[in-house]
């Protein structure tokens, strides 16, 4: 059974180095927030499994083939009669990139609580879900909640990335409600700072955000801070980890997910949250030097960069 299990949606992604409206040459890849986390943890050597629905067509076949080739468990991946979510993305403008997404009504959004096998969840070390996993449909929100409750009752760590996408919700208030219903069950939370905490809890400093989540019983708070690296807070300490970019900056999409994958790999293998955040910053810093999840680093590449990743204790 896999050590890290995730629930969510994976896109068929067409990537180009040119602008989206040009006569571009496209590369076929795949991505999605919760999948990107698994891909990074898996690449570092952690056993991973994905729970999702994908299309029953050649695109779905492609995803299954890629995941099995990478060693990701697909026991609870279902192919259904629906289209797969699709993303067209570009590295232009350099750094930020641009994308167009088609996902409403896609295969993953048809997941239901019946897709969850309690034995599969309870055998893992970590269950990872996100605000996107909740937001793609009402039935997905119910599915995520069922899995999270099973994990919590079984002593499995629950990891939650707020991953706020305003267009998935009727309002910010609804997104906040979805986050709030998760709080009693979460062990690890990884919002993107500053915009997600500002929108969801109206707090604007790293320390305030960390304290807010710690006060609600969450044991590990990791703030993804883009080029500035990350902050991580536990009941024992608060640490700032400056960002690195050994390969330069080409494309930031998926960097936050890559950070979380590095963090969860470490926690699943007995390392503490601060060391996990160092690994996460190294992973994300290497990833931004290339496009898509194909730029996620190998274990050896991460180990080579780690000595340059500092952890600065900023506890009071």
C-alpha positions as CSV (number, residue, x, y, z in Angstrom):
1,X,0.0,0.0,0.0
2,X,1.3,3.5,-0.8
3,X,2.6,5.8,2.0
4,X,1.2,9.0,0.5
5,X,-2.3,9.0,-1.1
6,X,-3.9,12.0,-2.8
7,X,-7.3,12.9,-4.2
8,X,-7.9,15.3,-7.0
9,X,-7.8,16.1,-10.7
10,X,-5.0,15.7,-13.3
11,X,-5.0,17.7,-16.6
12,X,-4.0,16.7,-20.0
13,X,-1.6,19.6,-20.6
14,X,-0.3,21.0,-23.9
15,X,2.8,23.1,-23.2
16,X,4.6,25.5,-25.5
17,X,7.6,27.8,-25.1
18,X,5.8,30.3,-27.4
19,X,2.7,32.5,-26.8
20,X,-0.6,30.7,-26.6
21,X,-2.1,32.6,-29.5
22,X,0.9,31.8,-31.9
23,X,1.2,28.9,-34.3
24,X,3.0,27.0,-31.5
25,X,4.6,23.6,-31.3
26,X,3.0,21.8,-28.4
27,X,4.4,19.2,-26.0
28,X,1.9,16.7,-24.4
29,X,2.5,16.5,-20.6
30,X,0.1,16.3,-17.6
31,X,-0.3,18.1,-14.4
32,X,-2.7,19.0,-11.5
33,X,-2.1,20.3,-8.1
34,X,-2.6,17.1,-6.0
35,X,-0.9,15.0,-8.7
36,X,2.1,17.3,-8.9
37,X,2.6,16.7,-5.1
38,X,2.5,12.9,-5.7
39,X,4.9,13.2,-8.6
40,X,7.5,15.0,-6.6
41,X,7.3,12.7,-3.5
42,X,7.3,9.7,-5.8
43,X,10.4,10.9,-7.6
44,X,12.2,11.2,-4.3
45,X,11.4,7.6,-3.5
46,X,8.1,7.7,-1.5
47,X,5.4,5.2,-2.6
48,X,2.3,7.1,-3.7
49,X,-1.2,6.4,-4.9
50,X,-3.8,8.6,-6.6
51,X,-7.6,8.6,-6.3
52,X,-9.3,10.2,-9.3
53,X,-11.4,9.7,-12.3
54,X,-10.1,10.2,-15.8
55,X,-11.5,10.0,-19.3
56,X,-12.2,6.6,-21.0
57,X,-10.3,7.6,-24.2
58,X,-6.7,7.8,-25.4
59,X,-6.0,10.7,-23.1
60,X,-7.1,8.7,-20.1
61,X,-5.0,5.8,-21.4
62,X,-2.0,8.1,-21.7
63,X,-2.4,9.2,-18.0
64,X,-2.7,5.6,-16.8
65,X,0.4,4.6,-18.8
66,X,2.4,7.5,-17.5
67,X,1.5,7.0,-13.8
68,X,2.2,3.2,-14.0
69,X,5.5,3.9,-15.7
70,X,6.4,6.2,-12.8
71,X,5.4,3.7,-10.2
72,X,2.3,5.5,-8.9
73,X,-0.4,3.2,-7.6
74,X,-3.6,3.5,-9.8
75,X,-5.8,1.0,-8.0
76,X,-8.4,3.7,-7.4
77,X,-8.2,5.6,-10.7
78,X,-11.4,5.1,-12.6
79,X,-11.9,5.7,-16.3
80,X,-15.4,7.1,-17.0
81,X,-17.4,8.4,-20.0
82,X,-16.5,12.0,-19.6
83,X,-13.8,14.3,-21.1
84,X,-10.6,14.8,-19.3
85,X,-9.8,18.3,-18.0
86,X,-7.4,20.1,-20.4
87,X,-4.9,22.9,-20.0
88,X,-3.0,24.9,-22.6
89,X,0.1,26.5,-21.0
90,X,3.0,28.6,-22.1
91,X,6.3,29.7,-20.5
92,X,5.6,33.2,-21.9
93,X,5.9,35.6,-20.2
94,X,9.1,34.1,-18.7
95,X,8.6,33.2,-15.0
96,X,4.9,33.7,-14.6
97,X,3.7,31.9,-17.8
98,X,0.1,31.8,-19.0
99,X,-2.6,29.2,-19.3
100,X,-6.1,28.5,-20.5
101,X,-8.0,25.7,-18.7
102,X,-11.1,23.7,-19.6
103,X,-12.3,21.7,-16.6
104,X,-16.0,22.3,-15.9
105,X,-17.8,18.9,-15.9
106,X,-14.7,16.9,-16.5
107,X,-14.2,13.3,-15.4
108,X,-12.6,14.1,-12.0
109,X,-15.5,16.2,-11.1
110,X,-17.8,13.2,-11.2
111,X,-16.1,11.5,-8.2
112,X,-18.4,10.5,-5.4
113,X,-17.8,9.2,-1.8
114,X,-18.2,5.7,-3.1
115,X,-14.8,6.1,-4.8
116,X,-13.2,6.0,-1.3
117,X,-12.0,2.7,0.1
118,X,-11.5,3.1,3.9
119,X,-8.8,0.4,4.0
120,X,-6.8,2.2,1.3
121,X,-6.9,5.5,3.2
122,X,-6.2,4.0,6.6
123,X,-3.2,2.1,5.4
124,X,-1.4,5.3,4.3
125,X,1.0,7.5,6.3
126,X,-0.3,10.8,4.7
127,X,-3.5,11.8,2.9
128,X,-3.1,14.9,0.8
129,X,-6.1,17.0,-0.5
130,X,-6.6,20.6,-1.5
131,X,-9.2,23.3,-1.9
132,X,-9.2,22.5,-5.6
133,X,-10.1,18.8,-4.8
134,X,-13.1,20.2,-2.8
135,X,-14.0,22.9,-5.3
136,X,-14.4,21.1,-8.6
137,X,-17.9,19.8,-7.7
138,X,-20.2,19.2,-4.8
139,X,-19.7,15.5,-4.9
140,X,-15.9,15.9,-4.9
141,X,-16.2,18.1,-1.7
142,X,-18.2,15.2,-0.1
143,X,-15.6,12.7,-1.3
144,X,-12.7,14.7,0.2
145,X,-14.5,15.0,3.5
146,X,-15.2,11.3,3.7
147,X,-11.6,10.5,3.1
148,X,-10.3,13.1,5.5
149,X,-12.5,11.8,8.3
150,X,-11.4,8.2,7.7
151,X,-7.7,9.3,7.7
152,X,-8.2,11.3,10.9
153,X,-9.9,8.5,12.7
154,X,-7.2,6.0,11.6
155,X,-4.3,8.2,12.7
156,X,-3.2,9.0,9.2
157,X,-1.8,12.5,8.8
158,X,-4.0,14.8,6.8
159,X,-2.2,17.4,4.5
160,X,-4.3,20.2,3.1
161,X,-3.2,22.8,0.5
162,X,-5.7,25.7,0.4
163,X,-4.9,26.3,-3.3
164,X,-7.6,29.0,-3.6
165,X,-9.1,29.2,-7.2
166,X,-11.8,31.9,-7.0
167,X,-13.5,30.6,-10.2
168,X,-14.3,27.3,-8.5
169,X,-16.4,28.9,-5.8
170,X,-19.6,31.1,-5.7
171,X,-17.7,33.4,-3.3
172,X,-14.7,33.7,-1.1
173,X,-17.1,33.0,1.8
174,X,-17.9,29.6,0.3
175,X,-14.1,28.8,-0.1
176,X,-13.6,29.8,3.5
177,X,-16.4,27.6,4.6
178,X,-14.8,24.7,2.7
179,X,-11.5,25.3,4.5
180,X,-13.2,25.7,7.9
181,X,-14.9,22.3,7.6
182,X,-11.4,20.8,7.2
183,X,-9.7,22.5,10.1
184,X,-10.6,19.9,12.8
185,X,-8.9,17.2,10.8
186,X,-5.8,18.8,9.3
187,X,-2.3,18.0,10.5
188,X,-0.3,19.9,7.8
189,X,-1.5,23.0,5.9
190,X,0.4,24.8,3.1
191,X,-1.3,28.0,1.9
192,X,0.4,30.3,-0.6
193,X,1.4,33.5,1.0
194,X,0.4,36.3,1.0
195,X,-2.7,36.1,-1.2
196,X,-4.5,33.0,0.1
197,X,-4.3,33.9,3.8
198,X,-5.3,37.5,3.0
199,X,-8.4,36.3,1.1
200,X,-9.4,33.4,3.4
201,X,-8.6,34.7,7.0
202,X,-7.8,38.4,6.4
203,X,-4.2,38.1,7.9
204,X,-1.2,39.6,6.2
205,X,2.0,38.7,8.1
206,X,3.7,35.3,8.1
207,X,3.8,35.1,11.8
208,X,0.1,36.0,12.2
209,X,-0.9,33.4,9.7
210,X,1.2,30.7,11.3
211,X,-0.1,31.5,14.8
212,X,-3.7,31.5,13.5
213,X,-3.4,27.9,12.2
214,X,-1.4,26.7,15.1
215,X,-4.0,28.0,17.5
216,X,-6.5,25.8,15.7
217,X,-4.5,22.7,16.5
218,X,-2.7,22.2,13.2
219,X,0.8,20.8,13.9
220,X,2.6,21.9,10.8
221,X,2.0,25.2,8.9
222,X,4.0,25.7,5.8
223,X,3.7,29.0,4.0
224,X,4.8,28.9,0.3
225,X,6.3,32.3,-0.5
226,X,7.3,32.0,-4.1
227,X,10.8,33.3,-4.9
228,X,11.2,34.2,-1.2
229,X,11.1,30.5,-0.2
230,X,9.0,29.4,2.7
231,X,8.1,29.7,6.3
232,X,7.3,26.7,8.5
233,X,5.8,26.8,11.9
234,X,5.2,24.1,14.5
235,X,4.3,24.4,18.2
236,X,8.1,24.3,18.9
237,X,9.5,26.8,16.5
238,X,9.0,29.1,13.5
239,X,11.6,29.0,10.7
240,X,12.2,31.0,7.5
241,X,13.8,29.3,4.6
242,X,15.0,31.7,1.8
243,X,14.3,30.6,-1.8
244,X,16.9,29.3,-4.2
245,X,16.9,29.0,-8.0
246,X,20.0,27.0,-9.1
247,X,18.8,26.7,-12.7
248,X,17.4,30.2,-13.0
249,X,13.7,31.1,-13.6
250,X,11.7,29.8,-16.5
251,X,8.2,28.7,-15.3
252,X,6.8,28.9,-11.8
253,X,3.6,26.9,-12.4
254,X,3.6,23.8,-10.1
255,X,6.4,25.1,-7.9
256,X,4.2,25.3,-4.8
257,X,3.0,21.7,-5.4
258,X,6.6,20.6,-5.8
259,X,7.4,22.2,-2.5
260,X,4.6,20.2,-0.8
261,X,5.8,17.0,-2.4
262,X,9.3,17.5,-1.0
263,X,7.8,18.3,2.5
264,X,5.5,15.3,2.5
265,X,8.3,12.9,1.3
266,X,10.4,13.9,4.3
267,X,7.5,13.7,6.8
268,X,6.5,10.3,5.5
269,X,10.1,9.1,6.0
270,X,10.5,10.3,9.5
271,X,12.1,13.7,9.1
272,X,10.8,16.8,10.9
273,X,8.8,19.6,9.3
274,X,11.8,22.0,9.2
275,X,14.0,19.6,7.3
276,X,11.0,18.8,5.1
277,X,10.6,22.5,4.3
278,X,14.3,22.7,3.4
279,X,13.8,19.8,1.0
280,X,10.6,21.5,-0.3
281,X,12.4,24.8,-1.1
282,X,15.2,22.9,-2.8
283,X,12.7,20.9,-4.9
284,X,10.7,24.0,-5.9
285,X,13.8,26.1,-6.6
286,X,15.0,23.5,-9.1
287,X,11.6,23.0,-10.7
288,X,11.2,26.7,-11.6
289,X,14.2,26.3,-14.0
290,X,12.1,24.3,-16.4
291,X,8.5,23.8,-17.7
292,X,5.8,21.5,-16.3
293,X,6.3,18.7,-13.9
294,X,9.0,17.3,-16.2
295,X,11.3,19.8,-14.5
296,X,10.8,18.3,-11.1
297,X,14.2,17.3,-9.8
298,X,15.7,13.9,-9.1
299,X,16.8,12.9,-5.6
300,X,20.5,13.4,-6.5
301,X,19.8,16.9,-7.8
302,X,18.0,17.8,-4.5
303,X,20.8,16.4,-2.4
304,X,23.3,18.5,-4.3
305,X,21.3,21.7,-3.7
306,X,20.4,21.1,0.0
307,X,23.6,22.4,1.5
308,X,22.8,25.9,0.1
309,X,19.3,25.9,1.6
310,X,19.3,27.7,5.0
311,X,16.8,27.4,7.8
312,X,16.7,30.6,9.9
313,X,14.9,30.3,13.3
314,X,12.7,33.3,13.8
315,X,10.8,32.0,16.9
316,X,10.0,34.6,19.5
